[in-house]
Amino acid sequence: MKTNKIFLRVGVITQLFLALLPLGCDKEEDKYDFVINKMQWLRIQPQTNTEGAAFRWALDGEEIADTKDLLHVFAHAGTYSLEFKEINSIDESVKTYKIKVNDKSCINGVTRVFEYLPAPGQYINKAPEATAFDTPETMRQKAEEALTGGSIISLGGFGGYVIFGFDHVVINRQGADFIVRGNAFDNSAEPGVIMVSYDANGNGLPDDEWYEIAGSEFHKPTTIRNYEITYFRPETEPTNPNEPNYIRWTDNQGQSGFLTKNNFHLQPYYPLWIGDSYTLEGTLMEANLYDVSGNGTNWINLAYEWGYADNHHNNDPRAQIDIDWAVDKNGNHVILKGIDFVKVYTGNHIEGGWMGEISSEISGFTDLNIQ
């Protein structure tokens, strides 16, 4: 009776799951316990009252999890046999599910922007365009239109970020998994730190734990984690188009200073839709910025080895990102089956003379698992 009670509850969950799927009137689907699309999460939460039990999930005979709840994603369409086993000190209970995975095409790119909050910079209020009437929501929409329409957005100086998602799970397979597209070229890198997350709570929002892609600079002694910087809106726009003391900033390292304005970009650099001050945070990396001319006329910013956005040209293999590089907030390696959300923020806090600040630009996303 204990076994029946356990799996009766599982059956209720199964019925609720199926009710959410657009299955139409195909009676063929009735033969399966779960019907899902490929590259979407399968979630099963069996109810059990047995304390101290061990659990095993096996897919076509291969163990895939040892937790009570299952979160799994299928890369290929087909039919599968899924076995759930509960083992306690007295006996074990087994339930087998029949799974059908439908083939479904996915968009290989950004489908939604959840947040857009750039730092001040020479391309802010221009890419995308902003007015005094804009709000955080209208700017989110503009960033979404840009990234889903093949245009580019600027993240401004250190900490400026965008959070976006997709119409499918980006699966963690062996080797490189994705590229965050930018506009880097030789001797002109503007590296962005990449964070990834998966929809653990199933609500479709990026409100779960974030994991940093630990690129080549992550463990270097010159890298500062948990760096914070606060930017302050200038009281007035300067009359000097090359004003050196333009936008004031302070950080949590006891430093302060100003962002410079340059005569190549005359619009306000502070986001028009943000209040009088705001704080951004993240991992600060030492820039590879050099004045090779010696007189301030030729600045270059060399790329890091690997692991960042807007760092290498989009077609360069070194621009490719492996989800296996993800670490938690304590720097510990984590194993992720896939991701639903990406956050990118500018990882440098530095200016290059007449070139202005280093600011990551983002133009899209490529899932390397989609041909």
C-alpha positions, 0 to 999 in steps of 0.5 A: 500500500505504501508503494501505491500511495507514493505513485498515485501522487506521482500520477497526479503530477503527471496529469497536471504536466500533460494538461499544460502541453498543446497535444491536440487530439492525438490519441497516440499521446495517451500511451505516454506518461510524459510528452514534451518537446526536445530542449525543454525541461522535464520536471518530476517531483514524486511525493514520498513519506519515506525518510532516509531513502535513496533514489535512482533515476535511470533513462533507458537503463543509464543512471541520470540522477540520484535525487528525489526530484528530477530535472532533465532535458532531452537533446533529441526527439524519440521515445524513452523509458524512465525508471524511478527507484526508491530504496529504503532499509526494508525494500525498494519501490520502482515506477517506470514512465514512458516518455515521448519527446517531440521534435521542435525547431528553436530560435538560435538567438535571444528571444527575450530581454529581462533587464537592461541596466548599462553603466554610463558611457559614450554610447549610452542613450544612443545604442539603444536610443533613449529619451527623457521620457523613457523608463526601465521598462521601455529601455528593456523593450528597446534592448529586446528589439535590438538583440532580437532584431540583429542590432547592437546594445552598449553596456557602458563602463564597468558593471553595466549589464543585460539579462536575456533568455531563449525559447529553449534550454541551452544544453550543456554538451561536451565541448563549447556550448554558446557564443555571446556575440559582440563587436570585438576585433584585433587589438580591440577587445571590450571583455564582458563577464558572463553569468549563467542560470537555469530556471530551477523554480520553473517560473520562467524568470531569471530569479534563481542562482547565478553562476559565473563563467570562470574565464582565463582571468578568474583566478589571477591575483589582479582580479577583484571579485565582489567589486562595487562602483557607484555612479552619480548623475552630473548636475549639468552637462558640461560645456567642454566637449572633452570634460575630464571631470564629467561623471563622478564615481566611488567604489568599495576599494576606497577609490573615486574619480570621474569619467571623461567626456569626449567630443566624438559623442556629445549626448549625455553619457549617464542613462537618462532613465536612471535616478541620481545615483546607482551601484553596480557590482561584479568581477573586475579584471585588470585591462590589457589596455596600452598606448602603443604610440606613447603620445596617446594617439594609438590605444589597443586593448588586447583580448583575454585568452578565453571565457568572455563576451566581446573579447574575440571576434565572433568567428574565433573559436576563443569566443566560444563558451563552455558551460562546464566553466561555470562556478558558484559564488564561492568559486566552486565548480558546478555541474549544470545540465543546461541554462535558460538565462545569461547575464553579461556585464562590462568587466573593465573599469578604465579609459583609453584617452580619446577612445573613451571607456572600455564598454562591452557591446552585445549583438546577439547569442549563438547556441552552438548545439543548434545547427 
